């Protein structure tokens, strides 16, 4: 499809998705065409992986020529009312057609919210809850070896080679390096500093996320699954929430999977992680209006909640966690464990992709791979020998493919994918909330935790988060809600899923295929959590609430909420995202799992997996500190046995 035609279709579609101001409807904001977002959308599409680009262009082609098949002008040549009618018809025709339009709507609203004119009209210029009294200290760059620093054919030898640099890799590497071992951390992403976190959030996604944050699972429903890719892994872009896995979950692992882990055994490792990260409950001075609003609803219903513990003791409430903290307040491992590992002698290789683990007989002895250029192309080659052994900590999406490519054929590799499916409800209030100012994920409600449902007050950066909240509305409804942007609050939820998906390795450098279907048990959990979230927002004084479900518009009373959730909504209606993939190389006995309770791969000597892959069930809570506690425990075992 020619670029001019793509631009014309995007301009026409965005004009229907966000139409011009309508004074009669109390809609004062200019439309997408008024602020010319089509060019911005073209640029954003250019950041997506090639497959995503092809699919999106195919969807645009269908949108353009579908009216022509009905003896009407092509979509881009229709007037605005007929374009809006076509979009509405496609949105309501089936969940499949609604899903096909979802990326286009999200890109349109994200680009719209990042335009300076709209940011000014919505008063989003100052997004920090507490102004900084003193300037930040100079940025101290983490020393890494990049491809341009190395020969095209590079070989080296270390005691241990660790694949990855995130929550699993960093604590393990620090422990081994401090014991005097030579350690190499091999990371596919690059190292970034807060100097790069001044661009709009959508521009940071290609820097910090795999597939520019557009990773999805295929199934019923499609789930958006952003996966971090940087030195420091997902700790660079997560919410900073630090919750210990409930004792009942850990105890269940020992009973069902012979994990060897007990709550008491993990306790001292949790304590070390929390000390290093500076974990503490977030202060009300920085929690912001979203948390205060949610707390009011919780207390009105006689429930209980609390500020979330976070690894951000110096937080100023910029609300930018998901796109990199501009203050270095959130203590990802790139600010503590990794510098400490380097100080102890570890070496970090950035933009280096591992293709396979090397073997001699049944023993892992190193890795081989290729370099990534700054544009993402693969070039050159490297081989790192490991005198003592190899650790894989490439995450629940990356580790299974590497295990397969390295000859590990255990049936469970890539299976048993759990996600913690997440969604939310947005409420509109009569007073200003300015929810984008303050901690991104701030306040915890554990009322339904025993049933595997956790509610967390969450308000992402507007261009990343509001787009999802407005998905289920018509163009005019979307604009009207957007006009009240400063009066919005959002309550998110995640469920401890019993559903299981699969990571399918496609070979080479291709992104794996992720398959996941939400089962009926988890579907009911999601609906139950959404209903409670809606009730809390109404109790807090919301004049209307919008659940993230296809075909569900604003609900304005408890009776409307009850009637809505009395329906048995199918999974295809749910707008889901997820941020905690796990389980794809799980702990278990041979034949049941891939690794033992210490992460040792059953089929290969001196090969350990140390990331969320190993967890045999959902954790119920955000997994960051549990991954890190497991890494401390695994590192101690390695020192004893290698």
C-alpha positions as CSV (number, residue, x, y, z in Angstrom):
1,X,0.0,0.0,0.0
2,X,1.4,3.4,-1.0
3,X,2.4,5.7,1.9
4,X,0.1,8.5,0.7
5,X,-2.9,6.1,0.8
6,X,-1.9,4.9,4.3
7,X,-1.7,8.5,5.5
8,X,-5.1,9.3,3.9
9,X,-6.8,6.3,5.6
10,X,-5.2,7.1,9.0
11,X,-6.3,10.8,8.7
12,X,-9.9,9.7,7.9
13,X,-10.0,7.0,10.6
14,X,-8.6,9.2,13.3
15,X,-11.0,12.0,12.4
16,X,-13.9,9.5,13.1
17,X,-12.3,8.0,16.2
18,X,-11.8,11.5,17.7
19,X,-14.1,13.9,15.9
20,X,-14.0,17.7,16.1
21,X,-15.4,19.7,19.0
22,X,-19.2,19.7,19.4
23,X,-20.4,22.6,21.5
24,X,-23.9,21.1,21.6
25,X,-22.5,18.0,23.3
26,X,-20.3,20.0,25.7
27,X,-17.2,18.7,23.9
28,X,-14.7,21.5,23.8
29,X,-11.6,19.6,22.6
30,X,-10.3,19.8,19.0
31,X,-10.5,16.6,17.0
32,X,-7.6,14.4,15.8
33,X,-7.7,16.0,12.4
34,X,-7.4,19.5,14.0
35,X,-4.1,18.5,15.7
36,X,-2.9,16.4,12.7
37,X,-2.1,13.1,14.4
38,X,-2.0,11.0,11.2
39,X,1.7,11.7,10.6
40,X,2.5,10.9,14.2
41,X,0.7,7.6,13.9
42,X,2.7,6.7,10.7
43,X,5.9,7.3,12.8
44,X,4.6,5.1,15.6
45,X,3.7,2.3,13.2
46,X,7.3,2.5,11.9
47,X,8.5,1.5,15.4
48,X,6.5,-1.7,15.4
49,X,7.9,-5.1,14.4
50,X,7.5,-6.0,10.6
51,X,4.8,-8.5,11.2
52,X,2.7,-6.0,13.3
53,X,3.2,-3.4,10.5
54,X,2.0,-5.8,7.8
55,X,-1.1,-6.8,9.9
56,X,-2.0,-3.2,10.6
57,X,-1.6,-2.2,6.9
58,X,-3.8,-5.2,5.9
59,X,-6.5,-4.0,8.4
60,X,-6.2,-0.5,6.9
61,X,-6.6,-1.9,3.4
62,X,-9.8,-3.8,4.4
63,X,-11.2,-0.7,6.1
64,X,-10.5,1.4,3.0
65,X,-12.2,-0.9,0.5
66,X,-15.0,-2.5,2.5
67,X,-17.4,0.4,1.8
68,X,-16.5,0.2,-1.9
69,X,-17.8,-3.4,-1.9
70,X,-21.1,-2.0,-0.8
71,X,-21.2,0.4,-3.7
72,X,-20.0,3.3,-1.6
73,X,-16.9,5.5,-2.0
74,X,-13.8,4.2,-0.4
75,X,-13.5,4.8,3.4
76,X,-11.1,7.8,3.1
77,X,-13.5,9.5,0.6
78,X,-16.6,9.2,2.8
79,X,-17.9,12.1,4.8
80,X,-17.3,12.0,8.6
81,X,-20.8,10.7,9.6
82,X,-20.6,7.8,7.2
83,X,-17.0,7.0,8.3
84,X,-18.1,7.1,11.9
85,X,-21.0,4.8,11.0
86,X,-18.7,2.3,9.4
87,X,-16.4,2.2,12.4
88,X,-19.3,1.7,14.8
89,X,-20.7,-1.1,12.6
90,X,-17.3,-2.9,12.6
91,X,-16.9,-2.3,16.3
92,X,-20.3,-3.9,17.1
93,X,-20.3,-6.5,14.3
94,X,-18.3,-9.0,16.3
95,X,-15.5,-9.2,18.9
96,X,-13.1,-10.1,16.1
97,X,-13.7,-7.0,14.1
98,X,-13.6,-4.9,17.3
99,X,-10.2,-6.4,18.1
100,X,-9.0,-5.7,14.6
101,X,-9.7,-2.0,15.1
102,X,-8.1,-1.9,18.6
103,X,-4.5,-1.1,17.6
104,X,-5.7,1.7,15.3
105,X,-7.8,3.3,18.1
106,X,-5.0,3.0,20.7
107,X,-2.4,4.5,18.3
108,X,-4.8,7.4,17.5
109,X,-5.6,8.2,21.1
110,X,-2.0,7.8,22.3
111,X,-0.7,10.2,19.6
112,X,-3.6,12.6,20.3
113,X,-2.8,12.8,24.0
114,X,0.9,13.4,23.3
115,X,0.3,16.5,21.1
116,X,1.4,19.7,22.9
117,X,-2.0,21.4,22.3
118,X,-4.0,18.6,23.9
119,X,-1.6,18.3,26.8
120,X,-1.9,22.0,27.5
121,X,-5.7,22.0,27.2
122,X,-5.9,19.1,29.6
123,X,-3.3,20.7,32.0
124,X,-0.9,17.8,31.8
125,X,2.2,19.9,31.4
126,X,3.4,19.3,35.0
127,X,3.0,15.7,35.8
128,X,5.0,15.5,39.0
129,X,3.2,15.3,42.4
130,X,6.0,16.6,44.6
131,X,8.4,19.2,43.0
132,X,12.1,18.3,43.5
133,X,13.7,20.7,45.9
134,X,17.3,20.0,44.7
135,X,18.7,19.0,41.3
136,X,19.4,15.4,40.6
137,X,23.0,14.2,40.9
138,X,24.9,13.6,37.6
139,X,24.0,10.5,35.7
140,X,26.5,7.8,36.3
141,X,26.6,5.5,33.3
142,X,26.7,1.8,33.9
143,X,29.8,0.4,32.1
144,X,28.9,-2.1,29.5
145,X,30.5,-3.7,26.5
146,X,28.6,-3.0,23.2
147,X,29.1,-4.6,19.8
148,X,31.0,-1.5,18.6
149,X,33.5,-2.1,21.4
150,X,34.2,-5.6,20.3
151,X,35.6,-7.4,17.2
152,X,33.1,-8.9,14.8
153,X,34.2,-12.3,16.0
154,X,34.5,-12.3,19.8
155,X,35.5,-15.1,22.1
156,X,36.1,-14.9,25.9
157,X,35.9,-17.2,29.0
158,X,34.3,-16.7,32.4
159,X,33.5,-18.8,35.4
160,X,29.7,-18.3,34.8
161,X,27.8,-16.8,31.9
162,X,24.3,-15.3,32.7
163,X,21.8,-14.7,29.9
164,X,19.8,-11.7,30.9
165,X,20.3,-8.8,33.2
166,X,16.9,-8.3,35.0
167,X,15.3,-9.4,38.3
168,X,16.6,-12.9,38.1
169,X,20.1,-12.3,36.6
170,X,21.2,-9.3,38.6
171,X,21.0,-10.6,42.2
172,X,22.6,-13.9,41.1
173,X,25.4,-12.2,39.3
174,X,26.2,-9.9,42.2
175,X,26.3,-12.9,44.6
176,X,28.7,-14.9,42.4
177,X,30.9,-11.9,41.6
178,X,31.2,-11.0,45.3
179,X,32.4,-14.6,45.9
180,X,35.3,-13.9,43.5
181,X,33.9,-15.6,40.4
182,X,34.3,-14.1,37.0
183,X,30.7,-13.4,35.7
184,X,29.4,-12.3,32.3
185,X,25.9,-10.9,31.9
186,X,24.7,-11.1,28.3
187,X,21.7,-8.8,27.5
188,X,19.9,-8.4,24.2
189,X,18.8,-4.9,25.1
190,X,20.8,-1.7,25.6
191,X,21.7,0.3,28.6
192,X,19.6,3.5,29.1
193,X,19.7,6.4,31.5
194,X,17.2,9.0,32.7
195,X,18.6,11.5,30.1
196,X,16.6,9.4,27.5
197,X,13.4,9.6,29.4
198,X,12.4,13.1,28.4
199,X,10.7,12.2,25.1
200,X,6.9,11.3,25.1
201,X,6.2,7.8,26.6
202,X,5.3,6.3,23.2
203,X,8.7,7.3,21.8
204,X,10.4,5.4,24.7
205,X,8.6,2.1,24.0
206,X,11.0,1.0,21.2
207,X,13.9,1.8,23.5
208,X,12.7,-0.2,26.5
209,X,10.3,-2.9,25.3
210,X,10.5,-5.8,23.0
211,X,8.3,-5.3,19.9
212,X,7.9,-1.6,21.0
213,X,5.6,-2.9,23.7
214,X,3.2,-4.5,21.2
215,X,3.7,-8.1,22.2
216,X,0.3,-10.0,22.4
217,X,-1.0,-13.4,23.1
218,X,-3.3,-15.1,20.6
219,X,-6.5,-16.6,21.9
220,X,-9.7,-15.8,23.5
221,X,-9.3,-12.9,24.2
222,X,-6.2,-11.4,22.8
223,X,-4.0,-10.1,25.7
224,X,-1.5,-7.2,25.4
225,X,1.7,-8.4,27.1
226,X,4.4,-5.7,27.1
227,X,7.9,-7.2,27.8
228,X,10.8,-5.1,28.8
229,X,14.1,-5.3,26.9
230,X,17.0,-3.3,28.4
231,X,20.0,-3.6,30.7
232,X,18.0,-4.1,34.0
233,X,15.2,-6.0,32.2
234,X,11.6,-5.3,33.2
235,X,12.7,-3.7,36.5
236,X,13.5,-0.6,34.4
237,X,9.8,-0.3,33.3
238,X,7.7,-2.0,35.9
239,X,5.4,-0.3,38.4
240,X,7.8,-0.7,41.3
241,X,5.4,-2.8,43.3
242,X,7.1,-5.1,45.8
243,X,4.9,-7.8,47.3
244,X,5.9,-11.1,48.8
245,X,4.2,-14.2,47.4
246,X,1.6,-15.4,50.0
247,X,2.9,-18.2,52.2
248,X,0.0,-20.4,51.2
249,X,1.2,-20.3,47.5
250,X,4.8,-21.2,48.4
251,X,3.7,-24.0,50.7
252,X,1.5,-25.3,47.9
253,X,4.5,-25.6,45.6
254,X,6.3,-27.9,48.0
255,X,3.3,-30.1,48.4
256,X,2.5,-30.4,44.6
257,X,5.8,-29.9,42.9
258,X,8.5,-30.9,45.4
259,X,10.0,-27.4,45.1
260,X,12.1,-27.5,48.2
261,X,11.0,-24.0,49.0
262,X,9.3,-22.9,52.2
263,X,8.1,-19.5,53.3
264,X,10.7,-19.5,56.1
265,X,13.5,-20.4,53.7
266,X,12.7,-17.5,51.4
267,X,12.3,-15.0,54.3
268,X,15.9,-14.0,54.7
269,X,16.3,-13.7,50.9
270,X,13.2,-11.4,50.7
271,X,14.8,-9.3,53.5
272,X,18.0,-8.8,51.5
273,X,16.1,-7.9,48.4
274,X,14.0,-5.4,50.2
275,X,17.0,-3.8,51.9
276,X,18.9,-3.5,48.6
277,X,15.9,-2.0,46.8
278,X,14.8,0.3,49.6
279,X,11.3,-1.2,49.7
280,X,8.8,0.7,51.8
281,X,5.1,1.7,51.6
282,X,4.6,4.6,49.3
283,X,4.1,7.9,51.2
284,X,0.7,9.7,50.9
285,X,2.6,12.8,49.9
286,X,3.4,11.3,46.6
287,X,0.5,8.8,46.1
288,X,-1.6,11.4,44.4
289,X,-5.3,11.9,43.6
290,X,-5.9,8.5,42.1
291,X,-5.0,6.7,45.4
292,X,-6.8,9.2,47.6
293,X,-10.0,8.8,45.5
294,X,-9.8,5.0,45.6
295,X,-9.2,5.0,49.4
296,X,-12.4,7.1,49.8
297,X,-14.4,4.5,48.0
298,X,-12.8,1.7,50.0
299,X,-13.6,3.3,53.3
300,X,-17.1,4.2,52.3
301,X,-17.8,0.4,51.6
302,X,-16.2,-0.6,54.9
303,X,-13.3,-2.4,53.2
304,X,-9.6,-2.0,53.9
305,X,-6.7,-1.0,51.7
306,X,-3.1,0.2,52.1
307,X,-0.4,2.0,50.2
308,X,1.6,-0.4,48.1
309,X,5.2,-1.2,49.1
310,X,7.6,0.0,46.4
311,X,11.3,0.1,45.6
312,X,11.1,3.9,45.2
313,X,12.0,5.6,48.5
314,X,12.9,8.9,46.7
315,X,9.7,9.0,44.5
316,X,8.3,12.4,43.5
317,X,5.2,11.0,41.9
318,X,6.0,11.6,38.2
319,X,3.8,8.6,37.2
320,X,6.2,7.6,34.4
321,X,7.3,4.2,35.8
322,X,6.2,2.3,32.7
323,X,8.3,4.4,30.4
324,X,11.4,4.8,32.6
325,X,11.7,6.9,35.8
326,X,12.9,10.4,34.9
327,X,14.2,10.9,38.5
328,X,16.0,7.5,39.0
329,X,13.7,7.2,42.1
330,X,12.5,3.7,41.3
331,X,15.4,1.5,42.1
332,X,15.5,-1.0,39.3
333,X,18.4,-3.4,39.3
334,X,20.3,-1.1,36.9
335,X,20.8,1.2,39.8
336,X,21.9,-1.2,42.5
337,X,22.5,-4.9,41.9
338,X,24.1,-4.4,38.5
339,X,26.5,-1.6,39.5
340,X,27.4,-3.6,42.6
341,X,28.1,-6.7,40.5
342,X,30.3,-4.7,38.1
343,X,32.2,-3.2,41.1
344,X,32.8,-6.8,42.2
345,X,34.2,-7.7,38.7
346,X,31.3,-8.7,36.6
347,X,31.1,-7.7,32.9
348,X,27.9,-6.7,31.1
349,X,27.6,-7.2,27.4
350,X,24.7,-5.1,25.9
351,X,23.0,-5.6,22.6
352,X,24.2,-9.2,22.4
353,X,21.7,-11.9,21.6
354,X,22.3,-15.5,22.7
355,X,21.2,-18.1,20.2
356,X,22.1,-21.3,22.1
357,X,23.8,-22.8,25.0
358,X,27.0,-24.8,24.2
359,X,27.4,-28.4,25.5
360,X,30.1,-30.9,26.1
361,X,28.3,-34.1,26.6
362,X,25.5,-33.4,29.1
363,X,27.2,-30.4,30.6
364,X,26.6,-26.7,29.7
365,X,29.9,-25.0,28.9
366,X,29.0,-21.6,27.4
367,X,26.9,-19.7,24.9
368,X,27.0,-18.5,21.4
369,X,25.2,-15.7,19.7
370,X,25.2,-12.6,17.6
371,X,25.4,-8.8,18.1
372,X,22.5,-6.4,17.7
373,X,23.1,-3.1,15.9
374,X,21.4,0.0,17.2
375,X,18.7,-0.5,14.5
376,X,18.1,-4.1,15.7
377,X,19.8,-6.0,12.9
378,X,21.9,-9.0,13.9
379,X,25.6,-9.1,12.9
380,X,28.9,-10.7,13.8
381,X,29.1,-13.5,16.3
382,X,30.4,-14.2,19.8
383,X,31.2,-17.2,21.9
384,X,31.5,-17.1,25.7
385,X,32.9,-20.1,27.4
386,X,31.8,-20.9,31.0
387,X,34.2,-22.8,33.2
388,X,31.7,-23.5,35.9
389,X,28.3,-23.3,34.2
390,X,25.5,-21.2,32.5
391,X,22.5,-19.4,33.9
392,X,19.5,-18.5,31.8
393,X,17.4,-15.6,33.0
394,X,15.8,-14.4,29.8
395,X,12.3,-14.2,31.1
396,X,9.2,-16.4,30.7
397,X,8.9,-15.5,27.0
398,X,12.6,-15.7,26.0
399,X,13.9,-18.6,28.1
400,X,11.8,-21.4,26.6
401,X,13.0,-20.7,23.1
402,X,16.6,-20.6,24.2
403,X,16.2,-23.9,26.0
404,X,14.6,-25.5,22.9
405,X,17.4,-24.1,20.7
406,X,19.9,-25.6,23.1
407,X,18.5,-29.1,22.9
408,X,16.3,-29.2,26.0
409,X,13.4,-31.3,24.8
410,X,11.5,-31.7,28.1
411,X,7.7,-31.6,27.3
412,X,7.0,-28.8,29.8
413,X,9.4,-26.3,28.1
414,X,7.3,-23.4,26.8
415,X,4.1,-24.8,28.4
416,X,2.1,-23.8,31.5
417,X,2.3,-20.1,30.6
418,X,0.6,-18.0,33.3
419,X,0.0,-14.2,32.9
420,X,-1.9,-12.6,35.8
421,X,-4.5,-11.2,33.3
422,X,-5.3,-7.6,34.2
423,X,-7.9,-5.0,33.4
424,X,-9.6,-2.1,35.1
425,X,-12.5,0.3,35.5
426,X,-12.3,4.1,35.0
427,X,-14.5,6.5,37.0
428,X,-15.5,10.1,36.2
429,X,-15.9,12.5,39.2
430,X,-17.2,16.0,39.7
431,X,-14.0,17.2,41.2
432,X,-10.4,17.2,39.9
433,X,-8.3,14.1,40.5
434,X,-5.4,14.7,38.1
435,X,-4.6,11.0,38.5
436,X,-1.5,11.2,36.2
437,X,0.2,13.1,39.0
438,X,1.5,10.7,41.7
439,X,2.6,7.1,41.9
440,X,1.6,5.1,38.9
441,X,0.5,2.0,40.9
442,X,-0.3,3.2,44.4
443,X,-3.0,1.6,46.6
444,X,-3.7,-2.1,47.3
445,X,-7.1,-3.7,48.1
446,X,-6.8,-7.4,49.2
447,X,-10.5,-8.0,49.9
448,X,-10.7,-10.8,47.3
449,X,-7.0,-11.9,47.5
450,X,-7.9,-15.3,48.9
451,X,-9.9,-15.9,45.8
452,X,-7.0,-14.9,43.6
453,X,-8.2,-11.3,42.8
454,X,-6.0,-8.3,43.6
455,X,-7.1,-4.7,43.1
456,X,-4.4,-2.1,42.6
457,X,-5.1,1.6,41.9
458,X,-3.2,2.2,38.7
459,X,-3.0,5.2,36.4
460,X,-0.4,4.8,33.6
461,X,1.0,7.7,31.6
462,X,-2.0,9.1,29.8
463,X,-0.9,8.2,26.2
464,X,-0.3,4.6,27.4
465,X,-3.3,4.1,29.7
466,X,-6.3,6.3,28.7
467,X,-6.3,4.7,25.3
468,X,-7.5,1.5,26.8
469,X,-10.1,3.2,29.0
470,X,-11.7,4.8,26.0
471,X,-11.8,1.7,23.8
472,X,-15.4,0.7,24.5
473,X,-17.0,4.0,23.7
474,X,-18.2,5.7,20.5
475,X,-16.2,8.7,19.1
476,X,-18.4,11.3,20.8
477,X,-18.5,9.4,24.1
478,X,-14.8,9.1,23.9
479,X,-14.3,12.8,23.4
480,X,-16.7,13.7,26.2
481,X,-14.9,11.4,28.7
482,X,-11.6,12.8,27.5
483,X,-12.9,16.4,28.1
484,X,-13.2,15.4,31.8
485,X,-9.7,13.9,31.8
486,X,-8.6,15.7,35.0
487,X,-11.6,14.2,36.7
488,X,-10.8,10.5,36.0
489,X,-9.6,7.8,38.3
490,X,-8.8,4.2,37.5
491,X,-8.8,1.1,39.6
492,X,-7.0,-1.9,38.1
493,X,-7.1,-5.5,39.0
494,X,-5.2,-8.7,38.2
495,X,-6.2,-12.4,38.8
496,X,-4.1,-15.3,39.8
497,X,-4.9,-17.4,36.7
498,X,-5.5,-21.1,36.5
499,X,-5.6,-20.8,32.7
500,X,-2.4,-22.0,31.0
501,X,-0.9,-20.9,27.7
502,X,2.1,-21.8,25.6
503,X,5.2,-20.1,24.1
504,X,5.9,-21.6,20.7
505,X,9.5,-21.2,19.6
506,X,9.6,-20.4,15.8
507,X,13.4,-20.6,15.4
508,X,16.1,-18.1,14.7
509,X,15.6,-14.5,15.8
510,X,11.9,-14.5,15.2
511,X,9.6,-13.6,18.0
512,X,7.9,-16.6,19.6
513,X,4.2,-17.3,19.1
514,X,2.2,-16.8,22.4
515,X,-1.0,-18.8,22.8
516,X,-3.4,-18.3,25.7
517,X,-7.1,-18.8,26.3
518,X,-8.8,-17.5,29.4
519,X,-10.8,-20.3,31.0
520,X,-14.2,-19.9,32.6
521,X,-12.9,-19.9,36.2
522,X,-10.6,-17.0,35.4
523,X,-13.2,-15.2,33.3
524,X,-15.5,-15.2,36.4
525,X,-12.7,-13.8,38.5
526,X,-12.1,-10.9,36.1
527,X,-15.8,-10.1,36.1
528,X,-16.0,-10.3,39.8
529,X,-13.0,-8.0,40.3
530,X,-14.4,-5.5,37.7
531,X,-17.7,-5.4,39.6
532,X,-16.0,-4.6,42.9
533,X,-13.8,-2.0,41.2
534,X,-16.9,-0.3,39.8
535,X,-18.6,-0.4,43.2
536,X,-15.6,1.2,44.9
537,X,-15.4,4.0,42.3
538,X,-19.1,4.7,42.7
539,X,-18.8,4.7,46.5
540,X,-16.0,7.2,46.1
541,X,-18.4,9.6,44.3
542,X,-18.0,8.7,40.6
543,X,-20.8,10.0,38.4
544,X,-20.2,7.2,35.9
545,X,-17.8,4.3,35.5
546,X,-16.5,2.6,32.3
547,X,-15.4,-1.1,32.6
548,X,-12.8,-2.2,30.0
549,X,-15.3,-4.4,28.1
550,X,-16.3,-4.3,24.5
551,X,-19.9,-2.9,24.1
552,X,-20.2,-1.6,27.7
553,X,-20.7,2.1,27.9
554,X,-20.8,4.3,31.0
555,X,-22.6,2.9,34.1
556,X,-24.1,5.5,36.4
557,X,-25.5,3.7,39.4
558,X,-25.1,0.7,41.6
559,X,-28.2,-0.7,39.9
560,X,-26.7,-0.4,36.4
561,X,-23.5,-2.0,37.7
562,X,-25.5,-4.9,39.1
563,X,-27.4,-5.3,35.9
564,X,-24.3,-5.2,33.8
565,X,-22.4,-7.8,35.8
566,X,-25.5,-10.1,36.1
567,X,-24.9,-10.9,32.5
568,X,-22.6,-13.8,31.7
569,X,-20.1,-11.8,29.5
570,X,-17.9,-14.0,27.3
571,X,-14.1,-13.7,27.4
572,X,-14.1,-12.2,24.0
573,X,-15.6,-9.0,25.4
574,X,-12.8,-8.4,27.9
575,X,-10.1,-5.9,27.3
576,X,-7.1,-7.6,29.0
577,X,-3.4,-6.8,29.4
578,X,-0.8,-8.7,31.4
579,X,2.6,-7.9,32.8
580,X,3.8,-11.0,34.7
581,X,4.4,-13.9,32.3
582,X,5.7,-17.0,34.3
583,X,5.7,-20.8,34.4
584,X,7.2,-21.7,31.1
585,X,10.1,-23.7,32.5
586,X,8.5,-24.6,35.8
587,X,9.8,-26.4,38.8
588,X,8.7,-30.0,39.1
589,X,10.0,-33.6,39.2
590,X,11.4,-35.0,35.9
591,X,8.5,-35.4,33.5
592,X,6.4,-32.9,35.5
593,X,8.7,-29.8,35.2
594,X,11.8,-28.5,33.5
595,X,13.9,-27.6,36.6
596,X,14.3,-28.7,40.2
597,X,13.6,-26.5,43.2
598,X,16.9,-24.7,42.7
599,X,16.5,-24.0,39.0
600,X,18.7,-26.8,37.8
601,X,17.6,-28.1,34.4
602,X,16.9,-31.8,34.7
603,X,18.4,-32.8,31.3
604,X,21.6,-30.7,31.4
605,X,24.3,-30.4,34.0
606,X,25.5,-27.0,35.2
607,X,22.5,-25.2,33.5
608,X,20.2,-23.2,35.8
609,X,17.1,-21.2,35.0
610,X,16.6,-18.2,37.2
611,X,13.5,-16.1,36.2
612,X,9.7,-16.2,36.5
613,X,9.7,-19.3,34.2
614,X,10.3,-21.5,37.2
615,X,7.2,-20.6,39.2
616,X,4.8,-23.6,38.9
617,X,1.6,-21.6,39.6
618,X,0.5,-18.0,39.5
619,X,1.9,-15.9,42.5
620,X,-1.3,-13.8,43.1
621,X,1.0,-10.8,43.5
622,X,3.5,-8.8,41.4
623,X,6.5,-11.1,41.0
624,X,9.5,-8.8,41.2
625,X,10.8,-9.5,44.7
626,X,10.0,-13.2,44.5
627,X,12.1,-13.6,41.4
628,X,14.9,-11.8,43.2
629,X,14.6,-13.9,46.3
630,X,14.7,-17.0,44.2
631,X,17.8,-15.7,42.5
632,X,19.6,-15.2,45.9
633,X,18.7,-18.7,46.9
634,X,19.8,-20.2,43.6
635,X,23.1,-18.3,43.7
636,X,23.9,-19.8,47.2
637,X,23.2,-23.2,45.8
638,X,25.5,-22.6,42.8
639,X,28.3,-21.5,45.1
640,X,27.9,-24.8,47.1
641,X,27.7,-27.2,44.2
642,X,29.6,-25.7,41.2
